[in-house]
């Protein structure tokens, strides 16, 4: 099974507990599709290379999480389909 790097960057105002719950739900969905989460890293609050402008303000920092997922090509309809590029 190939490895996929899943990176999440959220606004700094997001509660850490909500971010952990989100990553837990991602892991549960991976397991439900016979996949494996091999690594989870938290980079904490990081400075962005450039500001991101959203409707509710500009952000120069973000909370960053990363995980390494192993999923088979049949776990997602677009993966493993050579006609979709």
ZISUL-V802149 format. One record per backbone hydrogen bond with DSSP energy under -1.0 kcal/mol. CO is the residue of the C=O (numbers start at 1). NH is the residue of the N-H. If there is no record, write none. Layout:
CO;NH + CO;NH
This chain:
2;71 + 4;69 + 6;67 + 8;65 + 10;63 + 11;14 + 15;19 + 16;20 + 17;21 + 18;22 + 19;23 + 20;24 + 21;25 + 22;26 + 23;27 + 24;28 + 25;29 + 26;30 + 27;31 + 28;32 + 30;35 + 31;34 + 36;70 + 39;68 + 41;66 + 44;64 + 46;62 + 52;59 + 54;57 + 57;54 + 59;52 + 60;48 + 62;46 + 63;10 + 64;43 + 65;8 + 66;41 + 67;6 + 68;38 + 68;39 + 69;4 + 70;36 + 72;75 + 78;81 + 81;84
